[in-house]
Amino acid sequence: MAMASSIFIYAFFLLISATSSSKLLLFPLTHSLSNSELLNNTHHLLKSTTSRSITAQGGDYTISFSLGSAPKRTVTLYMDTGSDTVWLPCKPFTCIMCEGESDPKTTPPPQNLSASAAPVTCQSRACSAVHSTLPTSDLCAMARCPLESIEMSECHNYSCPSFYYAYGDGSFVARLYKDNLEIPMSSPPSLVIKNFTFGCAHESLGEPIGVAGFGRGALSLPAQLAVFSPHLGTQFSYCLVSHSFETERLRQPSPLILGRVDSVGSENKAKRVPTSQPDDFAYTPMLENSKHPYYYYVGLEAITVGNHRLPAPENMKTIDRKGNGGMVVDSGTTYSMLPEEFYNSVVSEFAKRMKSGHKRAKAVEDRTGLSPCYYVDEGAKRLVPQMVLHFGGNSSVVMPRKNYFYEFMDGGDDGKVKRKAGCMMVMNGGYFPESGGPAGLLGNYQQQGLEVVYDLLKKRMGFARRNCASLWERLS
């Protein structure tokens, strides 16, 4: 996951299903570029987003909620399926190497803890979870609880020690607290979840804004909501509005839906989110990884470019005993990453089908950091080859064209003639060490215009084409 630049906050709502006692929680995800000055310069914008993706940065979508009482505070955090902890910057706060990572005019300021916030104790399950399942006896010893009290499990007055958490693009040190999480409803009273656990960080590296982790861990936001109501943690989905960096579309909310599955009864049938389509999801099994259990892994079998199917390397299809391989589906990374050799095969096939009708735009590549790029003037208009992702379980997802080929106007400055250019939006992930980590990432840019379902009950992921803006309007 990673950080982008600016914030635009929406309120959020609770949707009650009229046909069932189960509740769907509906949050608007807001793109962090929605109020950014970067949008006025396409080349600068693309160069910035490309650089962040190359360094495993992203974190493009934010979520807001109320935390604490006396007084309540609106907290805006990045929504990240690539991590499993909720944390926020707390006063006093120091961010090391954060120059250029955020806009001071729009970045939420560090928070003061509310009077109702209480430290999590060293002998709690939450403390053990955030410290990689260390025994509570060790944690209480770190908190300087006396031996006699440790033996008698009487360390309630000793706080959980600080913990360290690292991302691909930064890290932070925090302490665990618990407080009330409040969800406003369309009619009073609000829904209050007590003892919500979160990290309070006074220092971070490259992380100026907090994160709402949606990964497969006990302290993620869905997991904690599931304690209040089990169906909220069984399945969630989001539908990212296709924006192509257009200002007005960036300002549209993208729906995040929790509680799609009714966990009452034996069949656990999925709730119908109102769409004009049937249940047309392409499902693929989640891959298990004991070394990195909070990631959502899937197996990528192949990519078809045009009518040519390119088999993916074995390490994209499976995860080995050391926890290496597979493809992570990550809402917190902008562009998808492929292993270098496979990326080169995909780009080569794409270029082969483009060169007969489009001139290579080398100058655009230099200015944006994207490659390959082409001029797509109307006079030389040719169909851009279709791209299809083939996942395990015989699941195929036809990618919307704008998800992998972004078109924009180039030139017009310094007397240059304006021409329409287009660039491929998939990145070379060769920076992944061969000895460890995922083999690839499916970034949020490639997830636009799709409802992406994380089904933890059946351990699968689903993808379906949607008009995400219309879906938000129908649900809210």
Sequence and secondary structure as in RCSB ss.txt:
>XXXX:A:sequence
MAMASSIFIYAFFLLISATSSSKLLLFPLTHSLSNSELLNNTHHLLKSTTSRSITAQGGDYTISFSLGSAPKRTV
TLYMDTGSDTVWLPCKPFTCIMCEGESDPKTTPPPQNLSASAAPVTCQSRACSAVHSTLPTSDLCAMARCPLESI
EMSECHNYSCPSFYYAYGDGSFVARLYKDNLEIPMSSPPSLVIKNFTFGCAHESLGEPIGVAGFGRGALSLPAQL
AVFSPHLGTQFSYCLVSHSFETERLRQPSPLILGRVDSVGSENKAKRVPTSQPDDFAYTPMLENSKHPYYYYVGL
EAITVGNHRLPAPENMKTIDRKGNGGMVVDSGTTYSMLPEEFYNSVVSEFAKRMKSGHKRAKAVEDRTGLSPCYY
VDEGAKRLVPQMVLHFGGNSSVVMPRKNYFYEFMDGGDDGKVKRKAGCMMVMNGGYFPESGGPAGLLGNYQQQGL
EVVYDLLKKRMGFARRNCASLWERLS
>XXXX:A:secstr
    S       EEEE TTSS EEEEEEEEETTTT GGGG HHHHHHHHHHHHHTT B  EEEEEEE SSS EEE
EEEEETT   EEEEEEEEEEET TTTS TTTS   B   TT EE BTTSHHHHHHTTT  HHHHHHHTT  HHHH
HTT  TTSB   EEEE SS EEEEEEEEEEEEE  SSSS EEEEEEEEEEEEEEES  S EEE SSSTTSHHHHH
HHHSGGGGTEEEEEB   TT HHHHTS EEEEE  B  SSSS  B     SS S  EEEE B  SSSTTS EE E
EEEEETTEEEE  HHHH B TTS BSEEE TTBSS EE HHHHHHHHHHHHHHHTTT EE HHHHHHHS SSEEE
  GGG      EEEEETTTEEEE  GGGTEEEEEE  STT   EEEEEE  EE TTS TTSS SEEE SGGGBTE
EEEEETTTTEEEEEE  HHHHHHHH 
